[in-house]
């Protein structure tokens, strides 16, 4: 099923991996890539639960757009263990304009396919999605 705005379909594996992250917690993060030739969003990389936030940010290309989902665990001021699922639209300033446009126009529909996202974040450089930003947005 393609998106009228951008013509992008969402591969079933995207929804499957997200469901695993959300319900079974078998992944710490998932990086999604738009395959322009096939006109669909696919899973590019999956990080297991032992991976750190640094592992996650290192898996994003420096000059290409990506969508990513990160399962962030934290402890509240009341000392409760909690988790938030972040959706990150990574669109570095150095990426191609066409790529930025395709990712921007497909984002909302793709996000709707992933039911259970709690925090939405847009980042054009690594400082916009630093661990401090994630921590402040989680609470």
Secondary structure, 3 states (H helix, E strand, C coil): CCCCCCCCEECHHHHHHHHHHHHHCCCCEEEEEEECCCCEEEEEEEECCCCCHHHHHHCCCCCCCEEEEEEEEEECCCCCEEEEEEEEEECCCCCCHHHHHHHHHHHHHHHHHCCCCCEEEEECCHHHHCHHHHHHHHC
